[in-house]
Amino acid sequence: MTRWLTERLASQGYAGQVALVVQDARTGETLHAEHETEVFPAASIIKLWLLVRGLWAAQTGQVPLTERLTLAAEDRVPGSGVLHELGAGLNLSWQDALTLMTVVSDNTATNLVIGRLGLEAVQAWLAAGWPQTRLVGKLQLPPEERNEAQRRGERNATIAADAATLLGQLYRGELLGGPHTALALDILGRQQFRDILARHVPRDAAGEPLFSVLSKSGELAGVHHDAGLLLLPRPLSVALLSVGGSDPREHPDNRDVTLLSATLWPLLQELGGVFGGHSY
């Protein structure tokens, strides 16, 4: 398909690689795709799959939403989130862990989720449904605790087509029942890192967003991803993956992030049926 985004970014001096998939969330029709099967480091958008699998475990009674997980000192890992700042012995519900994993991208909560679900079980589920998406192991572990694959340098990975498809399936109720689908969408709607897909959503005169964005971002040094549902007049499932830009900072005003968002939004506005003036 066209390389609309790639070409426009290159014309503005963007040095990295990007992949983009935009689907009609109601039908699954692909409206735009470029580099859609190119493999990227997953960063924190791997947590989309863990959220769905975690809610499936709740739905099937394997892990009730009210089940408690106790935070041990050795569970705490660095990076995004808040649990690594809190004391050992904290008791979290399963729903709390899934929520923290998503809304503040908490790495410690993510590892609790992986541990409870079982790494091999998650890997088998991914291989059956999204074979280009891989969870190698828990996040941010010290070297002595990494598994063999991690010590070989393998990383969690995904493709834009998988992320957009997962979100569309979730929106259409194909992955979870009604109450757990609603909970998943509610959690995604409360994600606090909203620097790409939500940055330029049209707003009213009071500055309130006119449309909801239910998303999960992911960042590593030089890696900036965002995948989400944009509830525009034509609801969209969008996955934007990027790596290798010129600004390695994990920061809301990262130059690559602001360029990605501003360049992408005119396309999203057109495909989503949003009309009226809006400056980028």
C-alpha positions in Angstrom: 0.0 0.0 0.0 0.9 3.7 -0.1 3.8 5.1 2.0 1.9 8.3 2.8 3.2 8.7 6.3 6.7 7.5 5.6 7.1 9.9 2.7 5.7 12.9 4.6 7.9 12.3 7.6 11.0 11.9 5.4 10.2 15.2 3.7 10.4 16.8 7.2 13.7 15.3 8.1 12.5 12.3 10.1 15.3 9.8 10.3 13.5 6.8 11.7 11.4 3.9 10.5 7.6 3.8 10.9 4.8 1.3 10.4 1.1 2.3 10.4 -2.1 0.4 10.1 -5.5 2.1 10.2 -8.6 -0.2 10.2 -12.4 0.5 10.4 -13.0 -0.7 13.9 -16.5 -1.8 13.1 -15.7 -4.0 10.2 -12.0 -4.7 10.3 -11.4 -3.3 6.9 -7.9 -2.0 6.4 -8.1 1.6 5.3 -4.4 2.4 5.3 -1.3 0.3 5.8 2.5 0.8 5.4 5.2 -1.5 6.6 2.4 -3.3 8.4 4.3 -6.6 8.7 7.7 -5.2 9.7 8.8 -6.4 13.1 9.5 -3.8 15.8 10.4 -3.9 19.4 7.1 -4.2 21.2 7.9 -1.9 24.1 4.9 -1.4 26.3 2.2 -2.0 23.7 2.8 -5.7 24.5 0.6 -4.8 27.5 -2.4 -4.7 25.2 -2.3 -8.4 24.8 -1.6 -9.0 28.5 -4.7 -6.8 29.3 -6.9 -8.9 27.0 -5.5 -12.2 28.3 -5.8 -11.1 31.9 -9.4 -10.2 31.5 -10.1 -13.4 29.7 -8.6 -15.2 32.7 -11.0 -13.2 34.9 -14.0 -14.0 32.6 -13.3 -17.7 32.6 -12.9 -17.8 36.4 -9.2 -18.7 36.4 -8.2 -15.4 38.0 -11.1 -13.5 39.5 -10.9 -9.7 39.3 -10.9 -9.6 43.1 -8.0 -12.1 43.6 -5.2 -10.5 45.6 -1.6 -10.4 44.6 1.0 -9.5 47.2 3.9 -7.3 46.1 7.2 -8.7 47.3 10.4 -6.5 47.5 12.0 -8.6 44.7 9.0 -8.0 42.4 9.8 -4.4 42.0 11.5 -3.4 38.8 12.5 0.0 37.4 11.0 2.0 34.6 7.5 3.3 34.2 4.9 3.0 36.9 4.5 3.5 40.6 4.8 0.2 42.3 8.6 0.3 42.4 8.2 3.3 44.7 5.9 1.6 47.2 6.6 -0.8 50.0 6.6 -4.6 49.9 3.5 -6.3 51.3 1.0 -4.2 49.3 -2.0 -6.3 48.3 -3.4 -5.6 44.8 -6.5 -7.0 43.3 -6.1 -8.6 39.8 -8.1 -5.7 38.4 -5.8 -3.2 40.1 -2.7 -4.9 38.6 -4.3 -4.9 35.1 -5.3 -1.3 35.5 -1.8 -0.1 36.7 -0.2 -2.1 33.9 -2.2 -0.1 31.4 -3.0 3.4 32.6 0.5 4.2 33.9 2.3 1.3 32.1 3.6 -0.1 35.4 6.4 -2.6 34.7 6.1 -4.2 38.2 2.4 -4.7 37.7 3.1 -6.2 34.3 5.5 -8.7 35.7 2.9 -9.7 38.4 0.4 -10.3 35.6 2.9 -12.3 33.5 3.8 -14.4 36.6 0.2 -15.1 37.4 -0.9 -16.0 33.8 2.3 -18.0 33.2 4.8 -17.0 30.6 4.5 -20.1 28.5 0.7 -20.0 28.5 0.8 -16.4 27.2 3.4 -17.3 24.6 1.3 -20.2 23.3 -1.8 -18.0 23.1 0.1 -15.3 21.2 1.6 -17.9 18.8 -1.9 -19.2 18.0 -3.5 -15.8 17.3 -0.7 -13.3 16.6 2.4 -15.2 15.6 4.5 -12.1 14.8 3.9 -10.8 18.4 6.3 -12.3 21.0 6.6 -12.0 24.7 10.1 -13.2 25.6 9.9 -12.7 29.4 9.2 -10.3 32.2 10.3 -6.7 31.9 13.3 -4.8 33.3 14.8 -7.8 35.1 18.4 -7.6 36.4 20.8 -9.6 34.3 21.0 -12.5 36.7 17.2 -13.0 36.6 16.7 -13.0 32.8 15.7 -16.1 31.0 17.8 -17.8 28.4 16.1 -16.1 25.5 16.6 -12.7 27.1 20.3 -13.5 27.7 20.6 -14.2 24.0 19.3 -10.7 23.3 15.8 -11.6 22.2 13.2 -8.9 22.8 9.5 -8.6 22.9 8.3 -7.8 19.4 5.2 -7.1 17.4 3.9 -5.7 14.0 1.5 -2.9 13.4 -1.0 -5.3 11.7 -1.2 -7.4 14.9 -1.8 -4.4 17.2 -4.5 -2.8 15.0 -6.3 -6.2 14.5 -6.2 -6.9 18.2 -7.9 -3.6 19.1 -10.5 -4.0 16.4 -11.3 -7.5 17.6 -11.6 -6.1 21.1 -13.9 -3.3 20.0 -16.2 -5.8 18.2 -16.5 -8.1 21.2 -14.7 -10.9 19.5 -12.1 -11.5 22.3 -14.1 -11.0 25.5 -17.7 -11.0 26.6 -19.7 -7.8 27.1 -18.7 -6.9 30.7 -15.1 -7.6 30.2 -14.9 -5.9 26.9 -16.4 -2.8 28.5 -13.9 -3.0 31.3 -11.0 -3.3 28.8 -12.2 -0.3 26.9 -12.7 1.7 30.1 -9.1 0.9 31.2 -7.7 1.9 27.8 -9.6 5.1 27.9 -7.8 6.1 31.2 -4.3 5.6 29.9 -2.2 8.6 31.0 0.4 8.7 28.3 -1.4 10.4 25.4 1.3 12.0 23.3 0.7 10.6 19.8 -2.8 9.4 19.0 -4.6 11.7 21.5 -2.4 14.8 21.1 -4.4 16.4 18.2 -7.9 15.0 18.8 -10.3 17.8 17.9 -11.6 19.7 21.0 -14.5 22.0 21.7 -14.3 25.7 22.7 -13.6 24.7 26.3 -10.7 22.5 25.4 -12.5 19.2 26.0 -11.9 16.3 23.5 -14.8 15.8 21.1 -13.9 12.1 20.6 -12.6 9.4 22.9 -9.2 7.8 22.4 -8.7 4.4 24.0 -5.0 3.6 23.7 -1.8 2.1 24.9 1.6 3.8 24.2 5.0 2.3 24.3 8.4 3.9 24.6 12.0 2.8 24.8 15.1 4.9 23.8 14.4 5.8 20.2 11.2 3.8 20.2 7.8 5.6 20.1 4.6 3.6 19.6 0.9 4.2 20.1 -2.0 1.9 19.4 -5.6 2.6 20.1 -9.2 3.0 19.2 -10.3 6.4 18.0 -14.0 6.8 18.5 -14.4 9.2 15.6 -17.6 9.3 13.5 -16.0 6.4 11.7 -14.4 4.5 14.6 -10.8 3.6 13.8 -8.3 1.0 15.1 -4.8 2.5 14.7 -1.3 1.2 15.3 1.7 3.4 14.8 5.1 2.0 15.5 8.4 3.9 15.2 12.0 3.3 15.8 15.3 5.1 15.2 14.3 8.8 15.3 16.7 11.5 16.1 15.4 12.4 19.6 16.0 9.4 22.0 14.4 11.1 25.0 11.3 9.6 26.7 9.6 12.9 27.1 6.2 14.3 26.1 7.9 17.0 24.0 10.1 14.6 22.2 10.6 16.1 18.7 9.9 12.8 17.0 6.7 12.2 18.9 5.4 15.7 18.1 6.2 15.2 14.5 4.7 11.8 14.3 1.4 13.0 15.8 1.1 16.2 13.7 1.9 14.3 10.5 -0.5 11.5 11.2 -3.6 13.3 12.4 -4.7 14.8 9.0 -4.9 11.2 7.7 -6.8 10.0 10.7 -9.2 13.0 10.5 -10.0 12.2 6.8 -10.3 8.4 7.4 -12.4 8.9 10.5 -14.9 11.3 8.9 -14.0 14.3 10.9 -14.7 17.6 9.1 -14.0 21.2 10.0 -10.9 23.2 10.5 -8.1 22.0 12.8 -4.5 23.2 12.9 -1.6 20.9 13.5 
